[in-house]
Amino acid sequence: MKRVIIDYKKLSSGQKQAFSDLYSEGYGDNELITLTMGDGSRVSCLPMSFEDTSFLVKIGSVSKDFWDADFLDSIEPVEDVDFDDD
């Protein structure tokens, strides 16, 4: 079986339709595969298979600079909200 990593934009129209059908109700974190590329960037992919080819379809990428940025350390955590009516 042939294995291919491909950007969503480069899929044929038939492959895009198959991808849309496969993930018509969205996808969860358990389906998302994150790869670290040679230049340090991270790419998010979703799997899709046909009879002779297994694809990892790139749906987004974030540069290494984003992950290394100091502002990530400055993001404040979300506070828990208590909705008790007591």
Residue, then its C-alpha position, 0 to 999 in steps of 0.5 A: m500500500k502506498r502511503v502519502i502525506i498531502d495538503y488538503k488543497k492538493l487533493s483531487s475533487g473526488q478525494k476532497q469529496a471522499f474526505s468531506d464524506l468521511y469527516s462530515e460530522g467533524y473529527g475528534d482529538n483521537e483522530l488527529i495526528t500531529l507530525t513534527m517536520g524537519d524544520g521544526s514546524r508541526v502539522s496536523c493531519l487526518p487519516m484517509s484510506f483508499e484501496d491502494t493508498s493511505f493518506l495523511v491529509k494535512i489540515g493545518s500547520v504551525s511554525k516552530d516559532f509559534w511553539d517557542a514564543d514566550f507569549l504561550d507562557s503568559i496565557e492565563p489558565v481558564e478559571d473554573v466557574d461554580f454554577d451552584d445556586d447555594 
